[in-house]
Amino acid sequence: MKRIISLLMVIAISISMFSGCGSDGDDNSGPVTITIWHDKEEAVANVLSEALVGLAPEINVILEKKDGLTGALKIVGNDPSSAPDMYFFAHDKVGVYAEMGILEPITSFVSEDILDRYIDMTLDAATYKEEIYQLPIYYETLLFMYNKNLLSEDEVPKTTEELYQYMKETSKDDQFGFVEQHSNVYYSVPWIHAFNGRLIDAEGTPLLTSDEIIEALEYHKKFLEFMPGESEYSTVNTLFLEELAHSTINGPWLVPSARDAGIDLGFASMPVVEKTGKPLTPYSGVQGLHVLKVAADRKHDAISKVLETISNPELGIKMAEVSGSAPAITSCYDDERIKNDDMIMAMKETADSAVPMPNIPEMDVMFVMAGNLLVSVNMKGTDVVEAAEKFQKKAIQVIDSMK
């Protein structure tokens, strides 16, 4: 009997000790700590931190910058002792992590009323196999931008044929009417989308030999005649920043450098392909919070409060001001601070037709194979059909090996 009593006392003490670890325990054990991994610049992280600090002392949110975040999540995502509770990242890895079983759908924590606040495109981006795995904060797209000192507003090409004529007339004496990273998938896919093409379908089947992609690549070749042979990121940016290029398609990340260089920057609608009636249509990338399954039950209520807090439109507006990206919440565009930002409003217009970056695991393969296709066609002069068939075959082989 004494041994039994002693054993019961040890168990009782142990339970008391573990239940006292309130900061990492469940929602009923006192203050809860929520750890969020991110890879963002300090200004962006600070806006999120300031929005969440008001949840203390009941909920203490720790933002931890993590280099190699995507790789780290693959290693520790199922480990409660090592994984974060949430992470702040782009939507395009949702499919990979969902297949690994490490993500919990956002709908476990937020109501339909909250989701109704968001632009449809941002929720579409976060959806994988009919489940929403990210609560968006902001998004970004490529933009058609130009130097107003070199290209007046009334001269801005409205169609791709007008763009071509402008390039023919102005690309001489070390000046270029238009430059782009023509052999980089992310920067070239707007041309493919404008011809109703896609790199891959929803089931993960490569589409590099589709009529739409062949036609887009064949059409695009004539524009290369009036661009520099080198199309890498630094070359294109340098030409624009040194006022040797009148216009470009680039992301909001180039804007601060352009303004620092004294460029009078203009933004315009993407040129339309006459044959299809569609504008050059870039990918959209959506940034937001994701929840790890290992934290979903233990910290459910605290996670819900964190997500509810970031669904405040004011956070989206402040985030836009420091990130240069567009808020994911529709009502933000009624605010004068957003209405008066020509870059963000141009991004909103582009996002109305933008294609969310595919979040399926097979997309990693397609970035490599489509990139090889573009280099082969645009820089080596390989026949489009021949190159497409080659890299379509390789893409299928690699994707089949993943299954």
N, C-alpha and C positions, 0 to 999 in steps of 0.2 A: 504493500500500500504506500509506504514512504517513497519507494522508487517511482510509483505512478504519479504521486503528488509532485515530486521533484521534476519529473518529465513534463507535466502539465505547466508548471511554473516556467520552465525553460521555453516552452512553446509560446506561452503568453508574453514573455519578455521579448522574444524574437518578433512576434507579431507587432508589438508596441514599437520596437525599433524601426521595422520596415514601414509602418504606417506613419511614422514621424517624418519620413522623407517626402514632405509635401511638395517641394519645388519640382520634383520629377515624377510625382505619382499621379493619381487620377484627379479628376476635378473636385472630388469630395474631400480631399485631404489637406486643404489649405492652399496657399499660394502655388500657382503653377508656372513653371518656366517653359516658354516656347522658344526653341532655337530654330532660326531661319538661316539657311545657307544662301549666299548670293555671290555674284561675280561683278557687281555693278560699281560704277565710279562713286566716289565719296558723296557727291552732291545728291545723287539719286538715293543712296542708302540713307542719307540723313533725313530726307523728306519722309521716307517710310518709317524711320525710327521715331521721328517727332510725332507722327500720327498715332503710333502705337504706344507711346510712353504713357498716355493717359489711362491705359488699362491697368497700370500698377496701382497698388501693390498686389491686387488679386492675381494679375497675370503679368509676369515679367518676360518681356520679349528681348531675346538676344539675337542681333544680326551678326553673322560671322562670314566674313569674306573668305571665299574658298577658291583657290586656284585649282584648275582641273576638276571643276565641280561635276561635270557629266561622268567622268571616269570614276570619281570617288563615290557617286551615288550607285553606280553599278556594283561596286565592291561592298558597300555597307548598307545598302537600302533596306535589307531585311533584318538588320541587326539593331535591336532596341538600344543597345548600349553605345553604339557608334553613330547611328544615323541621326540626322536632324529631324525635327518634327515637320518642317515645311521647307520649301526652297523657292527662290525667286529667280525665274529663268524664262527663256523663250519657250514657245509651245511645241517646237518641232521635234522634241525628244519624247513627247507624251506617249507615242506608240511603243517605243522601245521599253520605257519603264512600265507601261501598262501590261505588256506581254511578260515582263519579268515578275509581275504581281506585286510591285512595291508601291503603287499609287492607289489612293482612295478617291472616288469621284467627289467632286465639289458639291454635288447635289445632296450628299450626306450631311452637309453643314449649313447650306444656305437655302432660302426659300425661293419660290418662283418669282415673288415680288422683287427680290434683289436681282435675279438674273434678267428680269425685264428691263432693267436700267441700261443694259449693255447693247452696243452695236452688234447686230446679228453676225457680222463677219468675224468678230473677235471670239464669239462663242463657238462658231463653226470651226475656227482654228483649233480650239481647245478640245474638240470632240473627237473621240476615237471609239469606233464600234458602238456608237450611240450613247456613250457616256462622256460627260464633261469633266475634264481632269484639271482645269486651270481656272482660277478667277482672274480675269484680265485686269491690268492696270493701264497699260498704254501699248500703242503699236507704232510701227514705222513702215514706210514703203519708199521705194525709189521715187525721185521727182525729176521732172524736166526743169532744169535751171539754166539761167543765161546771164551774161554780163551786159547790163543795160548800156554801158558805154560803147559796146561793140555791136549790140543787136537791139534795136529799138522794139518797144512793145508791139507796134503795129507790123513789124517784120517777122515776128515769131511764127514759125511754120505751124500750120494747123493740121496738116496731113504729112504722111511720110514722103510723098512725092514732092511736096513743097520743101521739106527738109532736104531731100536729095538735091533739088535745084539750088537751094541756098548753099549747100556744101560745094557744089560744082563751081559756083560763082565766087566763093570766098576762100576756098582752101588753096592758098598759094603764098609764096614768100614767107614760109615758116608760120603761117596762120592757118587755123583750121576752123571751119564753120561749126563743126560738131565732133565731139570725141566721146568714146564710151569704151568700157572694158568688153569688147566684142567677143572675146573667147572665154569669158568667165560665165558660168551657168547662171548665177544669180542676176547678173547684169544683162544677160542675153535673153533670158526666158520671156521678157515682155514681148519680144518679136514673135515667139512661138505661140504665146497665149493670144496674140492679136489675130493669128490665123486659126484660132480655135483648137490649137494643139495642147497636149499635155505630155510631160515626160513619162508619167506612170499613171495607171488607173487606180481606183480605190482598192482593188484586190491585190495590188502589188505587181502587176504585169507591165513590163517596160513597153514604151510606145515609140521608140526612136525611129522606127521605119514607117510610121504613120504618114499618110499623104500630107497632113497638116504640117508636120515638122519638116518634111522634105521641101515643101513649098516655101515655108518660112525661111529656111536656110538658103535656098536658091535665090529668093527675093533679096535677102539681106546682103548677099555678096557684093552687089554693086555699090553699097555704101562704104565698103572697106577701101575702095579706090581712093577715097578722099579723107582717109584717116591715117595716122601714123602706123607703121608696121608693128610697133610695140604697143600692146594694149593693157599692160599690167597696171595695177592700182596706182603706184607711185607716178608712173609716166602720165597717165590720164589726169590725175589730180594736179600734177606740176604744171601741165600745159594750161589748165583752166586757171590755176592760182596765179600764174605768171602772165595771164591775159594773152596767151597765144591761141586759146580756143574760145570761141564765142559762146558755145553752149555745150551742155553735157547732160547725161542722165546719171544721177548719183543719189546718195542717201543724205539724211539730215546731219550725219556725222561730218560731212564736208563743209557745212554752212559756217560754223565758227571760224574755221581757217580762212574761208573766202572773205568773210566780213573783216577779220583781222588784217587781211591783205588789202583792204580798202576797196574791194569790188562792190559795185552797186548791183546787188543781186536781185534778179527777178525770177519768179516761178510761173510756170504756165501749164496748161493741160497737156497731157501726153498727145503727140501727133497720132492721127487716125490713119489706119490702113484703108485706102479707098475700096479695095476689093471686098473686104469683109465688113467694113463699117465699124470696126472695133479699134479703140485706141491701143497703143502699146500698153500692156497690162502686166505690171510687176507682181512679184510675190509680196505678201504682207507678213511681217513677223510680229507676234504678239507676246508681250512680256507680262508675267503675272505670278501669282502664288499657287503652288501645288502642295498637296498634303501627302505625307508618307503614311502608308497603311499601318506601320508599327506604332504610330501615335494616335491613330484615328479613334480608337475606343478609349484609351487611357486619358486622353486630353480633349475629348469631343467638344465639350462646352466652351473651353478656352479657345480652341481652334475656330469655332463658330463666331466667337466675339472678335477674333482677329480679322476674319474674312468680312464680317459685317462692317468693321471699322474701315477697311480699305475700299469698301464700296461707296464711300462718301465722295460725291463729285468734287469736293474741294481738294481732296488728295490728288485726284486726276489732274486738276488744273495746276496745282503746285508742281506735280511731277513733270507736266508738260513744260513748265517754265524752266526747269533745270535740265531736262533731258533733250528738249527739242523735238520730242515725239508727241504723237497725238493721243489724247485721252480715249479710253475705251468706253466711257459712259456717255450716252447720247446727250444728256442735259448739259454737259460741259460746253457744248457748242452754242449754248444760249448766253454764255458769259462773255462779257466784253473783252476780257483778257485773252480769250481764245479767238473770238471773232476778229480781233485786231492783229492777230499773228498770221501774216500772209503765208508763211511756210506751213504752219499747221493746217490752215484751211485748204491749202493746195494738197496736202497729204490726205485730208478728209475726202476731197473730191476724187483723188486717185484710188482711195480705199473703197469707194463705192463700186468699183469694178475689179479691184485687186483679188488675186487668188491666194488664199492662205497657204503658206508653205506646207506641203504635205507632211503629216506627222507620223507616217507609217515607217516601220524599221527599214524597209527596202529603199527608202529615199537616200540613205547614205551611199548605197551602191550607185544610184542614178546620178548623184553629183559627180562621182568619179567618171562614170562612163559617158555621160553627156558632156562633161568637160573635155574628155579625150576626143569626142566627136567634133566639138567646136574647134579645138586646136587643129585637128586633122583637116577640116574643111577650110577654116579661115586663115590659117597660118602656113599650112603645108600644101594647100591647093588640091587636096584629094577630092575625087568625085563625091558628091553628096550622098547618092544612093549607096555607093560602095562603102563609104565610111559608116553610114547609118547601119547597114547590114552587119558590118563587122562588130560594132559596139553594142548593137542589139543582142547579137548572139552571146557576147561576153557577159552582158548584163543578166541575161536569162540564166547563164551557167552559174554566176556568182549567187544570184538570188535563190536558185534551186538548192545550192549547197548550204544555204542558211536554214532550210526547212528540216 
